[in-house]
Amino acid sequence: MHDFLDEQKFMTRIEELVKVKQLDHMEAVIKFCDENRIDIEEVLPLIGRTLKEKIRVDAENAGYMKTKSARLPV
């Protein structure tokens, strides 16, 4: 894996992809791995609590998984 990456730098790169390419967070992780020729399993240690939560919310909003708790419509 790229030694220059830590959890915060990885999160920053993923958020940039989300904004610029208009991807959800999981798509951004996959795109990052593809572009940098990194196996997705190598970045697992870099996916912190915040990014995991954003991936979960994206999946719930897309209907890929049940919501964890009841939410009020916003």
Helices and strands as residue ranges (DSSP letters): H 7-21, H 25-35, H 40-43, G 44-46, H 49-61
